[in-house]
Amino acid sequence: MTALERLIRDEIAATGPMRLDRYMALCLGHPEHGYYMAKPAIGASGDFTTAPEVSQMFGEIVGAVMAHGWQGLGTPTTVLLTELGPGRATLVLDMLRTFKVVPGLLEAVDIHLVETSPRLRRAQQYRLNEHGFTATWHDALETVPAGPMLLVANEFFDALPIRQHVMRDGIWRERMVGTGPGGDLCFIDGPQVPAADIPLRLRVAEEGAIIETHPAARQVAGEIGRRLSSHPGLALVIDYGYREAAHGDSLQALRGRQFADPLVSPGQADLTAHVDFAELSRAAVAAGAQAWGPITQGSFLTALGIGLRAERLRASGADGRDLTLALERLTGAGGMGTLFKVLALNSPDLPAPPPFETG
């Protein structure tokens, strides 16, 4: 039994079964035993690999969109380059390399990273300092200062805690984490969920059906929307998920690059769930932003010339086989190309960023 599991069991014993979002928050973010606080998580030594770690081409293309966004803002002399959940800082470094070829942009950038893990903050700081950059770190977007902003959230929203509701005898009930007869952690049915909490089109369902809601994601998307409504900016959200929520259980755990039971060994596995892009878009628009997309990651990268970039890297001596594999993983239907989506958000009255203007 992990130390975190003991804490979770103690809380359940004291206060009763806990909601899934509370369980996920403890598993991922407990200050001492949470997954992101204690595990390498990302890269060759971690449990998963994100798109920036697959190839520099991903970050370069995202950087090109951000550079275009800065120009569309009127090239402000200071712009907040903000990343939510920056991992090992690979994406921000690839964007900054792209910014070097845009006159005035690199000098205008003020880097702000939203990261709660001290371990990852140290890794980010080390890598940024290696390349001559400094940054300011934040626990939440709310403390990032006001001003023109270029924001990226790549595989950030999928790790935010979710709630699940299960249909039992015609009633939607909260899906909770408790202990079973054998003492193991298990899912149990909790109190009835008010009908208003269930999307209208999903209220009728078969026995045992599950739906997911994303209060933490809505809160962050709303904060992005509020900032874009009051200060000029552009945000890109890149993640795996669906355009509109449907019935189903998307909660998953990864341990040692293998799928695992999310209730076994809390704190030792990465927990994620599919992102509801329609919900993110509605929250941001309700707060005053514009939304474009989502479109698939494959179509996003292809439209912006990832194939041409691969050819140029190949001509410069990069390994052709590695480039082919990276292209397939980033854009192919069998890799990230279809499941992953890209949503753009920007300030009112600004035009759609590329490639959304052609959609």
C-alpha positions as CSV (number, residue, x, y, z in Angstrom):
1,M,0.0,0.0,0.0
2,T,1.4,3.4,-1.0
3,A,1.6,6.2,1.5
4,L,-1.0,8.1,-0.5
5,E,-3.4,5.2,-0.4
6,R,-3.2,5.2,3.3
7,L,-4.1,8.9,3.4
8,I,-7.0,8.3,1.0
9,R,-8.3,5.4,3.1
10,D,-8.0,7.5,6.2
11,E,-10.1,10.2,4.6
12,I,-12.7,7.8,3.4
13,A,-12.9,6.2,6.8
14,A,-13.4,9.6,8.4
15,T,-15.7,11.4,6.0
16,G,-17.1,8.6,3.7
17,P,-16.6,7.9,0.0
18,M,-14.9,10.7,-1.9
19,R,-15.8,12.2,-5.3
20,L,-13.6,11.2,-8.2
21,D,-12.3,14.8,-8.7
22,R,-11.0,14.8,-5.1
23,Y,-9.4,11.4,-5.7
24,M,-7.7,12.5,-8.9
25,A,-6.5,15.8,-7.3
26,L,-4.8,13.8,-4.5
27,C,-3.3,11.2,-6.9
28,L,-1.8,13.8,-9.2
29,G,-1.2,16.8,-7.0
30,H,-0.7,15.8,-3.3
31,P,2.2,18.0,-2.2
32,E,4.3,15.0,-1.1
33,H,3.0,11.8,-2.7
34,G,1.2,13.1,-5.8
35,Y,2.3,11.6,-9.2
36,Y,3.5,14.9,-10.6
37,M,5.4,15.8,-7.4
38,A,7.4,12.6,-7.2
39,K,7.7,10.9,-10.6
40,P,9.6,12.0,-13.7
41,A,6.4,11.4,-15.7
42,I,7.4,12.8,-19.1
43,G,10.0,11.6,-21.6
44,A,12.2,8.5,-22.0
45,S,12.3,7.9,-18.3
46,G,8.7,8.6,-17.6
47,D,5.3,7.0,-18.3
48,F,4.3,9.0,-21.4
49,T,5.7,11.1,-24.2
50,T,4.0,14.3,-25.3
51,A,4.1,15.8,-28.9
52,P,6.9,18.2,-28.2
53,E,9.1,15.3,-27.1
54,V,8.3,13.4,-30.3
55,S,9.9,16.1,-32.6
56,Q,11.0,19.7,-32.6
57,M,8.7,20.2,-35.6
58,F,5.6,20.3,-33.3
59,G,6.9,23.2,-31.2
60,E,8.3,25.0,-34.2
61,I,4.9,25.1,-35.9
62,V,3.1,26.1,-32.7
63,G,5.7,28.8,-32.3
64,A,5.0,30.0,-35.9
65,V,1.3,30.4,-35.0
66,M,2.2,32.3,-31.9
67,A,4.5,34.6,-33.8
68,H,1.7,35.3,-36.3
69,G,-0.5,36.0,-33.3
70,W,2.0,38.5,-31.9
71,Q,2.0,40.3,-35.2
72,G,-1.8,40.4,-35.3
73,L,-1.7,42.0,-31.8
74,G,0.3,44.9,-33.3
75,T,3.7,43.7,-32.1
76,P,3.5,44.9,-28.5
77,T,6.8,45.6,-26.9
78,T,6.0,43.1,-24.1
79,V,4.0,40.0,-24.5
80,L,3.4,37.3,-21.9
81,L,4.4,33.9,-23.3
82,T,2.4,31.6,-21.0
83,E,2.4,27.8,-20.9
84,L,0.1,25.7,-18.7
85,G,1.7,22.5,-17.6
86,P,5.1,23.0,-19.5
87,G,6.5,19.5,-18.8
88,R,10.2,19.6,-19.4
89,A,10.0,23.0,-21.1
90,T,10.6,21.4,-24.5
91,L,7.7,23.1,-26.2
92,V,8.5,26.6,-24.9
93,L,12.2,26.2,-26.0
94,D,11.1,25.1,-29.5
95,M,8.8,28.1,-29.7
96,L,11.5,30.5,-28.6
97,R,13.9,29.1,-31.2
98,T,11.2,29.9,-33.8
99,F,10.8,33.4,-32.3
100,K,14.5,34.2,-33.1
101,V,13.7,34.6,-36.8
102,V,10.9,37.1,-36.1
103,P,12.4,40.6,-35.6
104,G,11.6,42.0,-32.2
105,L,9.6,39.1,-30.9
106,L,12.2,37.4,-28.7
107,E,13.0,40.7,-27.1
108,A,9.3,41.3,-26.3
109,V,8.7,37.9,-24.7
110,D,8.1,37.7,-20.9
111,I,7.9,33.9,-20.0
112,H,5.4,32.8,-17.5
113,L,4.9,29.1,-16.6
114,V,2.0,27.6,-14.7
115,E,3.4,24.6,-12.9
116,T,2.6,23.2,-9.5
117,S,5.3,20.5,-9.3
118,P,8.5,21.7,-7.6
119,R,10.4,18.8,-9.3
120,L,9.2,19.9,-12.8
121,R,9.9,23.5,-12.0
122,R,13.5,22.7,-11.3
123,A,13.8,20.8,-14.5
124,Q,12.2,23.7,-16.5
125,Q,14.4,26.3,-14.9
126,Y,17.6,24.3,-15.6
127,R,16.7,23.8,-19.3
128,L,15.7,27.4,-19.8
129,N,18.8,28.7,-18.0
130,E,20.9,26.5,-20.2
131,H,19.6,28.4,-23.2
132,G,19.9,31.8,-21.6
133,F,16.2,32.3,-20.7
134,T,14.5,33.1,-17.4
135,A,10.9,32.7,-16.4
136,T,8.4,33.4,-13.7
137,W,6.5,30.4,-12.2
138,H,2.9,30.3,-11.0
139,D,0.6,27.8,-9.3
140,A,-2.4,29.0,-11.3
141,L,-3.2,31.2,-14.3
142,E,-4.9,33.7,-12.0
143,T,-1.5,35.0,-10.7
144,V,0.0,35.6,-14.2
145,P,0.0,39.4,-14.6
146,A,-2.3,41.2,-17.0
147,G,-1.2,42.2,-20.5
148,P,-1.0,41.0,-24.1
149,M,-0.7,37.2,-24.0
150,L,0.3,34.2,-26.1
151,L,-0.8,31.1,-24.2
152,V,-0.3,27.4,-25.0
153,A,-1.8,24.4,-23.1
154,N,-0.6,21.2,-24.5
155,E,-1.8,18.0,-22.7
156,F,-2.8,20.1,-19.7
157,F,-6.6,19.8,-19.6
158,D,-6.6,16.0,-19.8
159,A,-4.9,15.8,-16.4
160,L,-7.4,18.1,-14.6
161,P,-9.7,16.3,-12.2
162,I,-13.1,15.2,-13.5
163,R,-16.4,14.1,-12.0
164,Q,-18.3,11.0,-13.2
165,H,-22.0,10.2,-12.9
166,V,-23.6,6.8,-13.3
167,M,-27.1,5.9,-14.3
168,R,-28.9,3.6,-11.8
169,D,-32.6,2.8,-12.0
170,G,-33.4,5.9,-14.0
171,I,-31.4,8.2,-11.7
172,W,-28.0,9.8,-12.2
173,R,-25.8,9.3,-9.2
174,E,-22.3,10.6,-8.4
175,R,-19.6,8.0,-9.0
176,M,-17.5,7.9,-5.9
177,V,-14.3,6.2,-4.6
178,G,-14.8,4.0,-1.5
179,T,-13.7,0.6,-0.1
180,G,-15.3,-2.7,-1.0
181,P,-16.0,-5.8,1.1
182,G,-12.4,-7.0,0.6
183,G,-11.0,-3.7,1.6
184,D,-9.7,-2.6,-1.8
185,L,-10.5,0.8,-3.2
186,C,-13.5,0.6,-5.6
187,F,-16.1,2.7,-7.4
188,I,-19.4,3.0,-5.6
189,D,-22.7,4.8,-6.3
190,G,-23.1,8.1,-4.4
191,P,-25.8,10.6,-4.0
192,Q,-28.3,11.6,-6.7
193,V,-27.0,14.3,-9.1
194,P,-29.4,17.2,-9.8
195,A,-30.8,17.0,-13.3
196,A,-29.5,20.5,-14.0
197,D,-25.9,19.1,-13.7
198,I,-26.5,16.7,-16.6
199,P,-26.4,18.0,-20.2
200,L,-29.9,17.8,-21.6
201,R,-29.0,15.6,-24.6
202,L,-27.3,13.0,-22.3
203,R,-30.0,12.7,-19.6
204,V,-31.7,9.7,-21.1
205,A,-29.3,6.7,-20.9
206,E,-29.1,3.0,-20.4
207,E,-28.6,1.4,-17.0
208,G,-24.9,1.7,-15.9
209,A,-24.1,4.5,-18.4
210,I,-21.4,6.9,-17.3
211,I,-21.0,10.6,-18.2
212,E,-18.1,12.9,-17.3
213,T,-18.2,16.6,-16.3
214,H,-15.1,18.8,-16.1
215,P,-15.6,21.6,-13.5
216,A,-11.8,22.3,-13.2
217,A,-11.4,22.5,-16.9
218,R,-14.4,24.9,-17.2
219,Q,-12.8,27.1,-14.6
220,V,-9.5,27.4,-16.4
221,A,-11.1,27.9,-19.8
222,G,-13.3,30.7,-18.2
223,E,-10.2,32.4,-16.8
224,I,-8.5,32.2,-20.3
225,G,-11.7,33.7,-21.8
226,R,-11.8,36.5,-19.3
227,R,-8.2,37.5,-19.9
228,L,-8.7,37.4,-23.7
229,S,-11.8,39.6,-23.3
230,S,-9.9,42.3,-21.4
231,H,-6.4,42.1,-22.9
232,P,-5.4,41.2,-26.5
233,G,-4.1,37.7,-26.9
234,L,-4.2,34.2,-28.5
235,A,-4.4,30.8,-26.9
236,L,-4.0,27.3,-28.3
237,V,-5.3,24.3,-26.5
238,I,-4.0,21.0,-27.8
239,D,-5.1,17.7,-26.2
240,Y,-6.8,14.4,-26.8
241,G,-10.6,14.3,-26.5
242,Y,-13.9,14.7,-28.3
243,R,-15.6,17.6,-29.9
244,E,-18.7,17.0,-27.9
245,A,-19.3,14.9,-24.8
246,A,-21.0,11.5,-25.0
247,H,-21.8,8.6,-22.7
248,G,-18.7,6.7,-21.7
249,D,-15.8,6.3,-19.2
250,S,-12.6,7.8,-20.4
251,L,-10.6,7.8,-17.2
252,Q,-7.3,6.0,-17.6
253,A,-4.1,5.3,-15.7
254,L,-0.6,4.9,-17.2
255,R,2.2,3.3,-15.2
256,G,5.4,2.2,-16.9
257,R,3.9,3.1,-20.3
258,Q,1.2,0.5,-19.7
259,F,-2.5,1.0,-18.9
260,A,-3.2,0.3,-15.3
261,D,-6.1,0.2,-12.8
262,P,-6.7,3.9,-11.7
263,L,-7.6,2.7,-8.2
264,V,-4.4,0.6,-7.6
265,S,-1.3,2.2,-6.1
266,P,-2.6,5.8,-6.0
267,G,0.1,8.3,-6.8
268,Q,2.2,5.9,-8.8
269,A,0.3,6.3,-12.1
270,D,-0.7,9.2,-14.4
271,L,-4.5,9.7,-14.4
272,T,-6.1,11.4,-17.4
273,A,-9.5,11.7,-19.1
274,H,-10.7,12.9,-22.5
275,V,-11.1,16.6,-22.9
276,D,-14.6,17.9,-23.9
277,F,-13.6,20.6,-26.3
278,A,-17.2,21.9,-26.7
279,E,-17.3,22.5,-23.0
280,L,-14.0,24.4,-23.0
281,S,-15.2,26.5,-26.0
282,R,-18.5,27.4,-24.3
283,A,-16.7,28.4,-21.1
284,A,-14.2,30.6,-22.9
285,V,-16.8,32.2,-25.1
286,A,-19.2,32.8,-22.2
287,A,-16.3,34.7,-20.6
288,G,-15.8,36.9,-23.6
289,A,-13.3,35.2,-25.9
290,Q,-13.7,33.9,-29.5
291,A,-13.3,30.2,-30.3
292,W,-12.1,28.6,-33.5
293,G,-12.2,24.8,-34.1
294,P,-11.4,22.4,-32.8
295,I,-9.7,20.7,-35.7
296,T,-7.6,17.5,-35.5
297,Q,-3.9,17.8,-34.7
298,G,-3.1,16.1,-38.0
299,S,-5.0,18.6,-40.1
300,F,-3.5,21.5,-38.0
301,L,0.1,20.5,-38.5
302,T,-0.4,19.4,-42.1
303,A,-2.0,22.7,-43.1
304,L,0.8,24.6,-41.5
305,G,3.5,22.8,-43.4
306,I,4.9,20.1,-41.2
307,G,5.7,18.0,-44.2
308,L,7.8,20.7,-45.8
309,R,9.6,21.3,-42.5
310,A,10.4,17.6,-42.4
311,E,11.9,17.8,-45.8
312,R,14.1,20.7,-44.9
313,L,15.3,18.9,-41.8
314,R,16.0,15.8,-43.9
315,A,18.0,17.9,-46.4
316,S,20.0,19.4,-43.5
317,G,21.1,15.9,-42.4
318,A,18.5,14.8,-39.9
319,D,17.7,11.1,-39.8
320,G,15.0,10.4,-42.5
321,R,13.6,7.4,-40.7
322,D,13.2,9.3,-37.5
323,L,11.4,12.1,-39.3
324,T,9.0,9.7,-41.0
325,L,8.2,8.1,-37.7
326,A,7.6,11.4,-36.0
327,L,5.4,12.6,-38.8
328,E,3.3,9.5,-38.6
329,R,3.0,9.8,-34.9
330,L,2.1,13.5,-34.8
331,T,-0.3,13.5,-37.8
332,G,-1.4,9.9,-38.5
333,A,-4.7,8.4,-37.6
334,G,-2.9,5.6,-35.8
335,G,-0.9,8.1,-33.7
336,M,-2.0,11.5,-32.4
337,G,-3.3,12.9,-35.6
338,T,-7.0,12.2,-35.1
339,L,-7.6,11.7,-31.4
340,F,-5.8,14.9,-30.5
341,K,-7.5,18.2,-31.3
342,V,-6.5,21.9,-31.5
343,L,-8.8,24.7,-30.2
344,A,-7.9,28.3,-30.7
345,L,-9.1,31.1,-28.5
346,N,-8.5,34.8,-29.1
347,S,-9.7,38.3,-28.2
348,P,-12.9,39.7,-29.6
349,D,-12.6,41.3,-33.1
350,L,-9.3,39.6,-33.9
351,P,-9.3,37.4,-37.0
352,A,-9.0,33.6,-36.9
353,P,-5.4,32.4,-36.5
354,P,-3.9,30.1,-39.1
355,P,-5.0,27.5,-40.2
356,F,-8.5,28.2,-38.7
357,E,-9.1,31.1,-41.1
358,T,-9.5,28.6,-44.0
359,G,-11.9,26.3,-42.1
